């Protein structure tokens, strides 16, 4: 490892002061979980909270009102683009998706099919925009929304927490997130809030404690523990990358010192796996850096023009992650073939050490956010839209082979025309980068190309710039990359460097280069095509063009030779391997076949070899012999009778070959019919899956709406009870008041009256709702009706002396208003004795 500086920059020191962004994804059952989560946050939290709750776009939502009652933080319903503020909560409105771009929350119309709003889309954009300052939370819900988003957040070194399945009403979304392997913690909603607040406080402090030179010995223990459990060596990674990943794991566990974390790490296999996955995380996208891929397209055009139709182009994409870069290059090659009208075969080898990422890449299924950089023309041409997901078309998928491979320790692919290794080397130390460049130089053809990320630079001793601004390089003709079949691990680089320094060249550099070029030419031209196997038949290394003998199937590759060898050679290969295990060597008789109208004989040979580091290995060689030459066929040595017999045997063989070929064609026809039936079934299955996804999405929206309605119903029940109590209190008051009071509405209809008024004016319950001027109340008041209307119109209290049954009273008309809209709803009539009247 390099002794790079471990002192924090000013920007890193202030990073802990930046506000965090919390993206919360929820669906069915999420309302209660959201209430518990938000109620546990402190008002001084240094974070912006954005909620993507699946909602039915056809109905207005009450979520803002419901959540406002559970938290002291301000709650907003986002209906237009805004710049969120820390310490506030933002709910994405129904029918929209939200993206975070340059600190601004931007709304986009949601697709008709799929979750709305999409938690994955929100989290992916947040990870791209805010990096380490993002936190993802997945709460109760059905489906898998959010699983892609949590991967993006972890790729940015963010924190991911899901609701524990036992506390979630619906565990689909939390389980899908956990299945990705990128979830840090699973907790109940209230505990999630407490954990996030502790994490925000401790995250910056942890990194500063790691940034001191004395941590090296502790890091070496961590590297060794990872190597013992996984077989992968991270000692050549940059110190800053390692520090940030470990600091994040320490903050998750609330560990204060590195020594405490090392103790936890050494005793927990689960924590080893968690840190291992964090170190593997990488970010890719389709056509990342538009100008660079435009220049790469021109380079591929040139490469295609220089390649014969019968030759195969071979491309290697190490560190392929989810496959976007590999598929991008395959699309460019397909475009170039169409543009130049050259059907040159090509194969893209995409490798990574992350098995989960490879499984995602093999599926060839991408979300809207993942294909946003793909031009519309290419999106329509090479992708199929199903629901809200984009499926890479079979003609592109078949050209890409995904395999698990460690670019540092495993043997590379050979005879390559292009290596695309973008934004992987930035995580390696300078010494490890130099070793990897030697590997690339060794694997490329004499004029092979290297495509790097914009923050990377190729070794000038091995590569020269072709398109400098786009980081496209061409291989130099030098032998400096001569290397062993097995690459050195990062830990052994220092020793190999010292050994190299001790060596003295026996020849001048010029003579040595010529000799090595001759050696390489002889190896390529004269040595047979070969495959190196271990004792179990697993392919360890390939040399030469093995495509006539081996086939690489679609999907996950089984590297056993019996899975890769062509069917007609499988029986002989199995027998050779068994015999070589027993006797050390085995070979077959000639296998006859036609190739390009020429008769050939193929000899297979298996030989046991032993290496100190690898133990017993078996070398399988493929040797072709052209039978068209008379000397080889032996026909010039036969008598006339022998030649006739030989010709008869040849005719009989041809007859058997024709019959065999006919049987093979029948089988192929049957196989094609079965394949056609299978494709139809797959198509029908995909349609059913699409329909099921639509129904599932509709069900989620209905469940969310039902939850809101249930909550509203509960509140209405509470209000109804409160109204019943208020009405009961009012009835009791009216029944026991010793006053003559009558209430009428704005249309002068009787609404209520006291028991005393009932007796005084002879009123009964059937009089409720009747106009007061029709009830026969005899008042010595001209224009009684107009006086009531004037009081309502003026909204002012008025008093009139009246005489009722020879009793002098004071009639007070008091308008009363609605608390809702401050409109006058009616008048209260108070009949008071003058001596008790209010002055």
C-alpha positions in Angstrom: 0.0 0.0 0.0 1.1 3.6 -0.6 1.9 5.9 2.2 -0.7 8.5 1.1 -1.6 11.4 3.3 -4.2 10.6 6.0 -4.9 14.2 7.0 -8.5 15.3 6.4 -9.0 18.2 4.0 -11.2 21.2 5.1 -14.1 19.9 2.9 -13.9 16.5 4.6 -13.7 18.1 8.1 -16.8 20.1 7.4 -18.7 17.3 5.7 -20.4 16.3 9.0 -21.9 19.8 9.1 -23.8 19.2 5.8 -27.4 18.2 6.2 -28.4 14.7 5.5 -31.2 13.6 3.2 -33.6 10.9 4.3 -35.7 9.1 1.6 -38.5 7.0 3.0 -40.3 4.5 0.9 -43.7 3.0 2.0 -46.8 1.4 0.6 -49.6 -0.7 2.2 -49.4 -0.6 5.9 -47.1 2.4 5.8 -49.3 5.0 7.5 -48.9 3.7 11.0 -45.2 3.1 10.4 -44.8 6.6 9.2 -46.5 8.0 12.3 -44.3 6.0 14.6 -41.1 7.0 12.6 -41.9 10.8 12.4 -43.1 11.1 16.0 -39.7 9.9 17.2 -37.6 12.5 15.3 -36.3 15.5 17.3 -37.2 19.0 16.0 -33.5 19.9 15.6 -32.6 17.0 13.3 -30.0 18.1 10.7 -31.8 16.3 7.8 -34.4 16.7 5.1 -37.0 14.0 5.1 -38.7 13.1 1.8 -41.6 10.5 1.8 -42.5 8.4 -1.2 -45.8 6.7 0.0 -47.6 4.8 -2.7 -50.9 6.7 -3.3 -53.8 6.5 -5.7 -53.4 9.4 -8.2 -57.1 9.5 -8.8 -58.0 10.6 -5.3 -56.7 13.5 -3.2 -54.6 12.5 -0.2 -55.1 13.4 3.4 -51.6 12.1 4.3 -50.3 15.6 5.1 -53.0 16.3 7.6 -52.7 12.8 9.2 -48.9 13.0 9.6 -49.0 16.6 10.9 -50.7 15.4 14.0 -47.9 12.9 14.7 -44.8 15.2 14.5 -43.7 18.6 15.5 -41.7 19.0 12.3 -43.3 21.0 9.5 -45.0 18.8 6.9 -45.4 19.8 3.2 -47.2 18.2 0.3 -44.9 18.7 -2.7 -47.0 19.7 -5.7 -44.3 21.7 -7.6 -40.5 21.9 -7.8 -39.0 23.2 -4.5 -35.7 23.4 -2.7 -36.2 21.4 0.6 -34.9 22.7 3.9 -33.4 20.6 6.8 -35.7 19.8 9.7 -38.8 19.6 7.5 -40.8 16.8 6.0 -41.9 16.6 2.3 -44.6 14.3 0.9 -44.5 13.6 -2.8 -48.0 14.3 -4.2 -50.0 11.4 -5.9 -49.4 10.7 -9.5 -45.8 12.0 -9.5 -42.3 10.7 -9.2 -39.6 12.9 -7.5 -36.0 13.4 -8.4 -33.3 15.3 -6.5 -31.1 17.3 -8.7 -28.6 19.9 -7.4 -30.4 20.0 -4.1 -33.8 20.7 -5.6 -36.8 18.3 -5.5 -38.2 18.0 -9.0 -41.5 16.3 -9.8 -42.0 14.2 -12.9 -45.3 12.6 -14.1 -45.4 9.0 -13.0 -45.9 6.1 -15.5 -49.4 4.6 -15.7 -48.1 1.2 -14.5 -45.9 0.8 -11.4 -45.7 2.3 -7.9 -46.5 6.0 -7.7 -44.4 7.7 -6.4 -41.4 5.4 -7.0 -39.1 5.0 -3.9 -36.3 3.5 -6.1 -36.3 6.5 -8.4 -36.2 9.0 -5.6 -33.4 7.1 -3.8 -31.3 6.6 -7.0 -31.4 10.3 -7.8 -30.7 11.2 -4.2 -27.6 9.0 -4.1 -26.3 10.5 -7.4 -26.9 14.1 -6.1 -26.0 13.9 -2.4 -23.6 10.9 -2.2 -22.6 10.0 1.4 -25.2 12.4 2.9 -28.1 10.2 1.9 -30.0 7.7 4.1 -32.6 5.3 2.8 -35.5 3.9 4.9 -38.0 1.2 3.7 -41.2 0.7 5.6 -44.2 -1.6 5.3 -45.5 -2.4 1.8 -46.0 -5.0 -0.8 -43.9 -5.5 -4.0 -40.2 -4.7 -4.4 -40.1 -0.9 -4.8 -37.1 0.5 -3.1 -34.8 -2.5 -3.7 -32.9 -0.8 -6.5 -32.8 2.5 -4.6 -31.1 1.0 -1.6 -28.4 -0.4 -3.9 -27.8 3.1 -5.2 -27.6 4.5 -1.7 -25.1 1.9 -0.6 -23.1 2.6 -3.8 -22.8 6.2 -2.6 -21.7 4.9 0.8 -25.0 5.9 2.4 -26.9 4.3 5.2 -29.9 1.9 4.6 -32.4 0.8 7.3 -35.6 -1.2 6.8 -38.5 -1.8 9.1 -38.3 -5.2 10.8 -40.6 -7.8 9.2 -42.4 -8.6 12.5 -43.5 -5.0 13.0 -44.5 -4.4 9.3 -48.1 -5.0 8.3 -46.8 -6.0 4.9 -43.2 -7.3 4.7 -42.8 -7.4 0.9 -40.8 -4.1 0.5 -38.6 -4.6 3.6 -37.8 -8.2 2.6 -37.0 -7.2 -1.0 -34.6 -4.6 0.3 -33.0 -7.1 2.7 -32.6 -9.6 0.0 -30.3 -7.3 -2.0 -27.7 -7.6 0.8 -27.3 -3.9 1.1 -29.3 -3.2 4.3 -27.4 -2.1 7.3 -30.1 -2.5 10.0 -33.6 -3.7 10.4 -35.6 -2.1 13.3 -39.1 -1.0 14.4 -40.0 2.5 13.0 -39.4 4.5 16.2 -36.0 2.8 16.7 -35.1 3.7 13.1 -35.6 7.4 13.9 -33.4 7.1 17.0 -30.7 5.2 15.1 -30.6 7.8 12.3 -30.2 10.6 14.8 -27.3 8.9 16.5 -25.8 8.1 13.1 -25.9 11.7 12.0 -24.2 12.9 15.2 -21.4 10.2 15.1 -20.7 9.8 11.4 -18.3 12.7 11.0 -16.5 12.1 14.3 -15.7 8.5 13.3 -14.0 9.4 10.1 -11.7 11.9 11.8 -10.6 9.3 14.3 -9.7 6.9 11.5 -7.5 9.5 9.7 -4.3 9.0 11.6 -1.3 6.9 10.6 -1.5 4.5 13.5 -4.5 2.7 12.1 -2.4 0.8 9.6 -1.8 -2.2 11.8 -5.5 -2.5 12.6 -6.3 -2.3 8.9 -3.9 -5.1 8.1 -5.8 -7.3 10.6 -9.1 -6.4 8.8 -7.6 -7.2 5.3 -6.3 -10.5 6.5 -9.7 -11.4 8.1 -11.5 -10.5 4.8 -8.9 -12.6 2.8 -9.3 -15.6 5.1 -13.1 -15.6 4.8 -13.7 -14.5 1.2 -10.4 -15.1 -0.6 -10.2 -11.5 -1.8 -7.3 -9.1 -1.0 -8.1 -5.4 -0.5 -4.7 -4.4 0.8 -4.0 -2.6 -2.5 -7.1 -0.4 -2.3 -6.6 3.3 -1.6 -6.5 4.3 2.1 -9.2 6.9 1.8 -11.7 4.4 0.3 -11.1 1.9 3.0 -11.4 4.5 5.7 -14.7 5.8 4.6 -16.2 2.3 4.4 -15.0 1.4 7.8 -16.1 4.7 9.3 -19.6 4.1 8.0 -19.7 0.6 9.5 -18.4 2.0 12.9 -21.1 4.6 12.9 -23.8 1.9 12.2 -22.6 -0.1 15.2 -22.0 3.0 17.4 -18.3 1.9 17.9 -16.1 4.7 19.1 -12.5 3.4 18.5 -11.0 1.4 15.7 -9.6 -1.2 18.1 -13.2 -1.9 19.3 -14.3 -2.3 15.8 -11.5 -4.7 15.0 -12.5 -6.8 18.0 -16.1 -6.9 16.7 -14.9 -7.5 13.2 -12.6 -10.4 14.0 -15.3 -12.2 16.0 -18.3 -11.7 13.6 -18.4 -13.4 10.2 -21.6 -11.4 9.4 -19.7 -8.1 9.9 -17.0 -9.4 7.6 -19.6 -10.0 4.9 -21.1 -6.6 5.5 -17.9 -4.7 5.1 -16.9 -7.0 2.1 -20.1 -6.0 0.3 -19.6 -2.3 1.1 -16.1 -2.5 -0.4 -17.4 -4.1 -3.5 -20.0 -1.4 -4.3 -19.6 0.3 -7.6 -21.6 2.7 -9.7 -22.2 2.3 -13.4 -24.7 3.7 -15.9 -25.5 3.5 -19.6 -23.3 5.7 -21.8 -21.7 7.4 -18.8 -20.0 10.5 -20.2 -21.7 11.1 -23.5 -18.7 12.6 -25.3 -16.4 9.7 -24.3 -18.9 7.1 -25.7 -19.2 9.1 -29.0 -15.5 8.9 -29.4 -15.5 5.2 -28.5 -18.1 4.6 -31.2 -15.7 6.1 -33.8 -12.9 3.9 -32.4 -15.1 0.8 -32.8 -15.9 1.8 -36.4 -12.2 1.9 -37.1 -11.7 -1.5 -35.3 -14.6 -3.0 -37.2 -13.2 -1.8 -40.6 -9.9 -3.4 -39.9 -11.4 -6.8 -38.9 -12.1 -9.6 -41.4 -15.7 -10.9 -41.4 -14.6 -14.4 -40.2 -12.6 -13.0 -37.3 -14.2 -12.3 -33.9 -13.9 -9.1 -31.9 -13.3 -9.8 -28.2 -14.0 -7.1 -25.6 -13.5 -7.3 -21.8 -15.3 -5.1 -19.3 -13.8 -5.8 -15.8 -15.7 -4.4 -12.8 -19.0 -4.5 -14.8 -21.3 -4.1 -11.7 -24.9 -4.3 -13.0 -23.9 -4.6 -16.7 -24.8 -1.1 -18.0 -21.4 -0.4 -19.4 -21.1 -3.9 -21.0 -24.5 -3.5 -22.7 -23.6 0.0 -23.8 -20.6 -1.3 -25.7 -22.5 -4.2 -27.2 -25.1 -1.7 -28.5 -22.4 0.5 -30.0 -20.9 -2.5 -31.8 -24.3 -3.6 -33.1 -24.8 0.0 -34.4 -21.4 -0.1 -36.0 -22.1 -3.4 -37.7 -25.4 -2.1 -39.1 -23.8 1.2 -40.2 -20.8 -0.4 -41.9 -22.8 -3.5 -43.1 -20.2 -5.9 -41.8 -21.4 -8.9 -39.8 -18.2 -9.4 -37.8 -19.0 -11.6 -34.8 -18.2 -10.1 -31.4 -18.2 -11.2 -27.8 -18.3 -9.0 -24.7 -16.8 -10.6 -21.5 -18.2 -8.7 -18.5 -16.7 -9.7 -15.1 -17.0 -8.7 -11.5 -16.3 -10.2 -8.1 -19.8 -9.3 -6.8 -22.1 -12.2 -7.5 -25.2 -10.3 -6.6 -24.4 -7.5 -9.1 -23.7 -10.2 -11.8 -27.1 -11.8 -11.2 -28.7 -8.4 -11.7 -26.7 -7.9 -14.9 -27.6 -11.3 -16.3 -31.3 -10.5 -15.9 -30.9 -7.5 -18.2 -33.8 -5.6 -16.6 -33.5 -1.9 -15.8 -35.7 0.8 -14.3 -36.6 4.2 -15.8 -33.9 5.9 -13.7 -31.2 3.5 -14.9 -31.9 4.1 -18.6 -32.4 7.8 -18.4 -29.1 8.5 -20.2 -29.9 6.1 -23.1 -30.8 8.1 -26.3 -34.5 7.6 -27.2 -33.6 6.1 -30.6 -31.4 3.4 -28.9 -34.0 2.9 -26.1 -36.7 2.0 -28.6 -34.4 -0.1 -30.8 -32.6 -2.2 -28.2 -34.9 -2.3 -25.2 -38.5 -3.6 -24.6 -40.7 -1.7 -22.2 -42.8 -3.9 -20.0 -44.7 -2.0 -17.3 -42.2 0.5 -15.8 -39.2 -1.7 -16.6 -36.9 -1.9 -19.6 -35.7 -5.3 -20.8 -32.5 -5.5 -22.9 -33.3 -7.3 -26.2 -32.1 -10.9 -26.8 -29.8 -10.0 -29.7 -27.8 -7.7 -27.4 -28.1 -10.0 -24.3 -26.7 -13.0 -26.2 -23.5 -11.1 -27.1 -22.5 -10.5 -23.4 -21.1 -13.2 -21.2 -21.1 -12.4 -17.4 -18.6 -14.2 -15.2 -17.1 -13.9 -11.7 -13.5 -12.8 -12.0 -11.0 -10.9 -9.9 -9.0 -8.6 -12.1 -6.2 -8.5 -9.5 -5.7 -12.2 -8.8 -7.3 -14.2 -11.6 -5.9 -14.9 -15.0 -7.2 -12.4 -17.6 -8.9 -13.1 -20.9 -6.6 -13.1 -23.9 -6.4 -11.9 -27.5 -8.6 -8.9 -26.7 -9.4 -6.1 -29.0 -10.7 -3.7 -26.4 -10.7 -3.4 -22.6 -13.1 -1.0 -21.0 -12.2 -0.5 -17.3 -13.9 2.8 -16.2 -13.9 4.1 -12.6 -12.5 0.9 -11.1 -8.8 1.8 -10.9 -9.5 5.0 -8.9 -10.0 2.7 -5.9 -6.6 1.0 -6.3 -3.2 2.2 -5.0 -0.6 3.3 -7.5 1.3 0.1 -7.2 -1.8 -2.0 -7.8 -2.8 0.1 -10.8 0.6 -0.5 -12.3 0.1 -4.3 -11.9 -3.4 -4.1 -13.5 -2.1 -2.1 -16.4 0.5 -4.9 -17.1 -2.3 -7.4 -17.0 -4.3 -5.4 -19.6 -1.3 -4.9 -21.8 -0.6 -8.7 -21.7 -4.3 -9.5 -22.6 -4.7 -7.1 -25.5 -3.7 -7.7 -29.1 -0.8 -5.8 -30.6 -3.1 -2.8 -31.5 -5.7 -3.3 -28.8 -7.5 -0.4 -27.2 -8.0 0.6 -23.5 -11.0 2.7 -22.4 -10.7 4.4 -19.0 -12.7 6.7 -16.8 -12.1 10.5 -16.9 -10.4 10.4 -13.5 -7.9 7.7 -14.5 -4.7 7.7 -16.6 -3.0 4.8 -18.3 0.6 3.7 -17.7 2.6 5.7 -20.4 5.2 2.9 -20.7 2.4 0.5 -21.9 -0.2 2.7 -23.6 -0.3 5.8 -25.7 -3.2 8.2 -26.0 -5.5 7.8 -29.0 -8.3 10.2 -27.9 -6.9 12.0 -24.9 -10.0 13.9 -23.8 -12.1 10.7 -23.7 -9.4 8.5 -22.1 -9.1 6.1 -25.0 -5.6 4.5 -25.3 -3.9 2.1 -27.7 -1.4 -0.6 -26.7 2.3 0.0 -27.2 4.5 -2.6 -28.7 6.6 -3.4 -25.7 7.3 -6.6 -23.8 7.2 -4.9 -20.4 3.9 -6.7 -19.5 5.3 -10.2 -19.8 3.8 -12.0 -16.9 2.9 -15.4 -15.4 -0.4 -17.1 -16.1 -1.6 -16.4 -12.5 -1.7 -12.7 -11.4 0.0 -11.6 -8.2 -2.2 -10.5 -5.3 -1.9 -7.0 -4.0 -0.1 -8.2 -0.9 2.7 -9.8 -3.0 3.4 -6.8 -5.2 6.1 -5.4 -3.0 8.0 -8.6 -3.0 7.8 -9.0 -6.7 9.0 -5.5 -7.2 12.1 -6.1 -5.0 12.8 -9.3 -6.9 12.6 -7.4 -10.2 15.0 -4.7 -9.0 17.5 -7.4 -8.1 17.5 -8.9 -11.6 20.0 -7.8 -14.1 19.0 -8.1 -17.8 21.2 -10.5 -19.8 20.5 -8.7 -23.1 20.1 -5.1 -24.1 16.5 -3.9 -24.0 16.3 -3.8 -27.8 17.5 -7.4 -28.3 15.3 -8.6 -25.4 12.3 -7.0 -27.1 13.0 -8.8 -30.4 13.6 -12.1 -28.7 10.4 -11.9 -26.8 8.4 -10.9 -29.9 9.7 -13.9 -31.6 8.8 -16.1 -28.7 5.3 -14.7 -28.6 4.9 -15.2 -32.4 6.0 -18.9 -32.1 3.6 -19.4 -29.1 0.7 -17.9 -31.0 1.4 -19.7 -34.4 2.8 -23.1 -33.5 1.4 -24.1 -30.1 -2.0 -25.9 -30.2 -5.2 -24.4 -28.7 -5.4 -25.5 -25.0 -7.5 -25.4 -21.9 -6.0 -25.7 -18.4 -8.2 -27.6 -15.9 -8.1 -28.4 -12.2 -8.7 -31.9 -10.9 -12.5 -31.3 -10.9 -12.5 -30.2 -14.5 -12.9 -26.5 -13.8 -11.4 -24.3 -16.5 -8.5 -22.3 -15.1 -7.0 -20.8 -18.2 -7.6 -20.8 -22.0 -5.0 -20.3 -24.8 -5.8 -19.8 -28.4 -9.1 -19.7 -30.2 -11.3 -22.2 -28.4 -14.6 -21.1 -30.0 -14.7 -24.1 -32.4 -14.6 -26.5 -29.4 -16.2 -24.6 -26.5 -19.5 -22.8 -26.3 -20.4 -20.2 -23.7 -24.1 -20.4 -22.8 -26.4 -17.4 -21.8 -26.8 -16.6 -18.2 -24.6 -17.7 -15.3 -21.5 -19.6 -16.6 -20.6 -23.1 -15.3 -16.8 -23.2 -15.9 -16.6 -27.0 -15.8 -15.1 -28.2 -19.1 -18.0 -30.8 -19.5 -20.5 -27.9 -19.5 -18.5 -25.8 -22.0 -17.3 -28.5 -24.4 -19.4 -29.0 -27.5 -21.7 -32.0 -27.4 -19.8 -34.1 -30.0 -16.6 -33.8 -27.9 -18.1 -34.3 -24.5 -17.9 -38.1 -24.3 -14.2 -38.2 -25.4 -13.3 -35.3 -23.0 -14.9 -37.0 -20.0 -13.0 -40.3 -20.8 -9.7 -38.4 -21.3 -10.0 -36.6 -17.9 -10.8 -39.8 -16.1 -7.8 -41.6 -17.7 -5.4 -38.7 -17.2 -6.3 -38.7 -13.5 -5.3 -42.4 -13.3 -2.3 -42.5 -15.8 -1.2 -38.9 -16.0 -1.8 -38.7 -19.8 -4.4 -39.7 -22.3 -5.3 -39.0 -26.0 -8.1 -39.8 -28.4 -8.1 -41.2 -31.9 -8.9 -38.7 -34.7 -12.3 -37.2 -34.8 -13.2 -36.5 -38.5 -15.3 -33.5 -39.6 -15.6 -30.9 -42.4 -14.7 -27.3 -41.9 -14.9 -24.7 -44.7 -15.3 -27.5 -47.3 -12.0 -29.1 -46.1 -11.8 -32.5 -44.3 -10.2 -32.2 -40.9 -9.1 -34.6 -38.2 -9.1 -33.4 -34.6 -6.8 -35.0 -32.0 -7.5 -34.4 -28.3 -4.7 -34.8 -25.7 -4.9 -34.6 -21.9 -1.7 -34.3 -19.9 -1.2 -33.9 -16.1 1.1 -31.2 -14.9 1.9 -30.0 -11.4 2.6 -26.5 -10.2 3.9 -25.6 -6.7 1.1 -23.0 -6.1 -1.8 -24.7 -7.8 -1.1 -28.4 -7.3 -2.1 -30.9 -10.1 -3.5 -29.4 -13.3 -4.6 -31.0 -16.6 -3.8 -29.5 -20.0 -6.3 -30.4 -22.7 -5.0 -29.6 -26.2 -6.9 -29.5 -29.5 -4.8 -30.3 -32.6 -6.3 -30.1 -36.1 -4.9 -32.0 -39.1 -5.9 -31.3 -42.8 -6.8 -34.6 -44.4 -6.9 -33.3 -48.0 -3.2 -33.8 -48.4 -2.3 -37.2 -50.0 0.6 -37.8 -47.8 -1.5 -37.5 -44.7 -4.4 -39.5 -46.1 -2.0 -42.3 -47.3 -3.9 -42.9 -50.5 -0.7 -42.7 -52.5 0.6 -45.9 -50.8 -2.4 -48.1 -51.5 -2.8 -50.6 -54.4 -5.6 -50.2 -56.9 -7.7 -52.8 -55.0 -7.0 -51.1 -51.7 -7.9 -47.8 -53.1 -11.3 -49.2 -54.3 -11.9 -50.7 -50.8 -10.9 -47.4 -49.3 -13.3 -45.5 -51.6 -16.1 -47.9 -50.7 -15.5 -47.3 -47.0 -15.5 -43.6 -47.6 -18.9 -43.8 -49.5 -20.3 -45.9 -46.6 -19.1 -43.3 -44.1 -20.7 -40.6 -46.2 -24.0 -42.5 -46.2 -23.8 -42.9 -42.5 -22.9 -39.2 -42.1 -25.9 -38.2 -44.3 -28.2 -40.4 -42.2 -26.7 -39.0 -39.0 -27.1 -35.5 -40.4 -30.7 -36.1 -41.3 -31.3 -37.3 -37.8 -29.6 -34.3 -36.4 -31.7 -32.0 -38.6 -34.9 -33.7 -37.5 -33.8 -33.2 -33.9 -32.9 -29.6 -34.6 -36.3 -29.0 -36.2 -38.0 -30.6 -33.2 -35.8 -28.5 -30.9 -36.7 -25.3 -32.8 -40.4 -26.2 -32.5 -39.9 -26.7 -28.8 -38.0 -23.5 -28.5 -40.7 -21.7 -30.4 -43.3 -23.1 -28.0 -41.1 -22.2 -25.1 -40.8 -18.6 -26.3 -44.5 -18.4 -26.7 -45.0 -19.7 -23.2 -42.4 -17.2 -22.0 -44.1 -14.4 -23.8 -47.5 -15.5 -22.2 -45.8 -15.7 -18.8 -44.3 -12.2 -19.2 -47.7 -10.8 -20.1 -49.2 -12.5 -17.1 -46.4 -11.2 -14.9 -47.0 -7.7 -16.3 -50.7 -8.0 -15.6 -50.0 -9.3 -12.2 -47.7 -6.3 -11.5 -50.4 -3.9 -12.6 -52.9 -5.6 -10.3 -50.4 -5.6 -7.5 -49.7 -1.9 -8.0 -53.5 -1.2 -8.1 -53.9 -3.3 -5.0 -51.1 -1.3 -3.2 -52.8 2.0 -4.2 -56.2 0.8 -3.0 -54.6 -0.4 0.3 -53.0 3.0 0.8 -56.3 4.8 0.1 -58.1 2.3 2.3 -55.7 3.1 5.1 -56.3 6.8 4.7 -60.1 6.3 4.7 -59.8 4.0 7.7 -57.9 6.7 9.6 -60.4 9.4 8.5 -63.2 7.1 9.6 -61.6 6.6 13.0 -61.3 10.4 13.4 -64.9 10.9 12.3 -66.0 8.3 14.9 -64.2 10.3 17.5 -65.7 13.6 16.3 -69.2 12.0 16.2 -68.7 10.9 19.8 -67.6 14.4 20.8 -70.6 15.9 19.0 -72.9 13.5 20.7 -71.5 14.5 24.0 -71.8 18.2 23.1 -75.3 17.7 22.0 -76.2 15.9 25.2 -74.7 18.7 27.2 -76.6 21.3 25.2 -79.9 19.4 25.6 -79.4 19.3 29.3 -78.6 23.0 29.5 -81.7 23.9 27.5 -83.9 21.6 29.6 -82.8 23.1 32.9 -82.3 26.8 32.0 -84.9 29.1 33.7 -85.0 31.4 30.6 -87.2 31.8 27.6 -84.8 31.2 24.7 -85.6 30.3 21.1 -83.0 29.6 18.3 -83.9 30.1 14.6 -81.7 29.8 11.5 -81.2 32.3 8.8 -84.4 31.2 7.2 -86.3 31.8 10.5 -86.9 28.1 11.1 -87.0 27.0 14.7 -83.9 25.0 15.7 -84.0 24.7 19.5 -85.8 26.2 22.5 -85.6 25.9 26.2 -88.1 24.0 28.4 -89.2 27.3 29.9 -89.9 28.7 26.4 -91.8 25.5 25.5 -94.1 26.1 28.4 -94.4 29.8 27.9 -95.2 29.8 24.2 -96.8 26.3 24.1 -94.1 24.9 21.8 -93.8 21.2 21.1 -91.1 19.1 19.3 -93.1 19.0 16.1 -92.5 22.8 15.9 -88.8 22.3 15.2 -88.1 23.2 11.6 -91.2 25.4 11.3 -91.0 29.1 10.6 -91.3 31.0 13.8 -93.8 33.5 12.4 -96.3 30.7 11.6 -96.4 29.2 15.2 -98.9 31.7 16.6 -96.6 33.4 19.0 -98.4 36.6 19.9 -96.0 39.5 20.2 -96.8 43.1 20.5 -94.1 43.8 17.9 -95.0 45.2 14.4 -92.8 43.8 11.6 -91.5 40.9 13.8 -90.3 39.0 10.7 -88.4 42.1 9.3 -86.8 42.7 12.7 -85.4 39.1 12.6 -84.1 39.5 9.0 -82.5 42.9 9.9 -80.6 41.3 12.7 -79.2 38.6 10.4 -78.3 41.0 7.7 -76.6 43.6 9.9 -75.1 40.9 12.2 -75.8 43.2 15.1 -77.7 42.7 18.4 -81.1 44.5 18.7 -83.6 44.8 21.6 -87.3 45.5 21.5 -89.9 45.9 24.3 -92.8 43.4 23.8 -95.9 42.3 25.7 -96.8 38.6 25.9 -100.0 37.7 27.7 -100.1 41.0 29.5 -96.5 40.6 30.7 -93.9 43.2 29.7 -90.7 41.6 28.4 -87.6 42.7 26.6 -86.8 40.8 23.4 -83.2 40.6 22.5 -82.2 39.4 19.0 -78.6 38.1 19.0 -77.1 36.8 15.7 -74.8 33.8 16.0 -72.1 32.8 13.6 -70.5 29.6 12.2 -67.0 28.9 13.6 -66.1 27.5 10.1 -66.7 30.5 7.8 -67.9 33.3 10.1 -71.2 33.5 8.3 -74.4 34.4 10.3 -76.4 31.2 10.6 -79.3 32.5 12.6 -80.7 34.5 15.5 -81.1 33.7 19.2 -84.3 35.2 20.8 -84.0 36.0 24.5 -87.3 36.9 26.2 -86.3 38.7 29.5 -88.2 40.4 32.2 -87.3 44.1 32.2 -86.0 44.1 35.7 -83.6 41.3 34.8 -82.7 42.6 31.4 -79.0 43.2 30.6 -78.2 46.8 30.7 
